[in-house]
Amino acid sequence: MKKILGVIFLSLALSGSAYAGIWSSKKSELLMHDYLNDGWELKFVNTVMDHALYYVFTLQKKNKVVVCKIKNNHQEKCIEPR
């Protein structure tokens, strides 16, 4: 069940502006290792191939979730859904 919810969450997160009015997020200045050092747990790892190769990591701490996306092994971006 958790895996299905994670897949649904990531598909909404990566679907672009189609859900911009429904799903909002806050860009984080922290990197994934900052979250992991702060006690966040790595829950899911997905690979997405679009025009580039993306690794998508879902982190969880209690009832909070953060999604970190790494593009081509060097451009990292983490977002916190609201």
Helices and strands as residue ranges (DSSP letters): H 2-13, G 16-19, E 25-28, H 32-37, E 41-49, E 53-61, E 64-71, E 75-81
